[in-house]
Amino acid sequence: MAIALTSANFKQKIQKGITLVDFWAAWCGPCRQLAPIFEELAKEYEGKIVFAKLDTEEAPEFAQESDVQGIPCMIMFKDGKEIDRIIGFYPKPALKSKIDELLRQAQ
């Protein structure tokens, strides 16, 4: 299950290991389409990647700090540093393929 990030815990939660953060908002249609896929993948990658969600309406400073120009935007962090980002909606097979590629690069 994806963890919820807030202004209070964002920096702490992405500091260790590999974290995939979904920057989203409730008003964003593609974000709502992505949500169940993101949750399914969180279960599949449990123990390898931490999946987290950040509502850009509740914590806009971190979206701005991460230079998120549009949502959905998923950023993969390794030990607090950005590795890469996935922008827009992807169907599950395509998103899984992209995550696998990024995971190989991160190791």
ChimeraX attribute file (.defattr): number of C-alpha atoms within 10 A of each C-alpha:
attribute: neighborCount
match mode: 1-to-1
recipient: residues
	/A:1	15
	/A:2	19
	/A:3	14
	/A:4	15
	/A:5	21
	/A:6	17
	/A:7	13
	/A:8	9
	/A:9	10
	/A:10	18
	/A:11	13
	/A:12	10
	/A:13	18
	/A:14	23
	/A:15	14
	/A:16	14
	/A:17	14
	/A:18	23
	/A:19	24
	/A:20	25
	/A:21	25
	/A:22	28
	/A:23	26
	/A:24	24
	/A:25	18
	/A:26	11
	/A:27	9
	/A:28	11
	/A:29	13
	/A:30	16
	/A:31	20
	/A:32	15
	/A:33	14
	/A:34	19
	/A:35	16
	/A:36	12
	/A:37	16
	/A:38	24
	/A:39	16
	/A:40	13
	/A:41	18
	/A:42	20
	/A:43	14
	/A:44	13
	/A:45	15
	/A:46	12
	/A:47	9
	/A:48	12
	/A:49	20
	/A:50	22
	/A:51	24
	/A:52	23
	/A:53	21
	/A:54	22
	/A:55	18
	/A:56	20
	/A:57	13
	/A:58	12
	/A:59	16
	/A:60	16
	/A:61	12
	/A:62	18
	/A:63	19
	/A:64	11
	/A:65	8
	/A:66	12
	/A:67	9
	/A:68	18
	/A:69	10
	/A:70	11
	/A:71	20
	/A:72	25
	/A:73	19
	/A:74	24
	/A:75	21
	/A:76	26
	/A:77	22
	/A:78	20
	/A:79	14
	/A:80	17
	/A:81	14
	/A:82	15
	/A:83	17
	/A:84	16
	/A:85	18
	/A:86	19
	/A:87	16
	/A:88	13
	/A:89	19
	/A:90	16
	/A:91	10
	/A:92	15
	/A:93	10
	/A:94	11
	/A:95	17
	/A:96	17
	/A:97	11
	/A:98	14
	/A:99	20
	/A:100	13
	/A:101	11
	/A:102	16
	/A:103	16
	/A:104	8
	/A:105	10
	/A:106	14
	/A:107	7
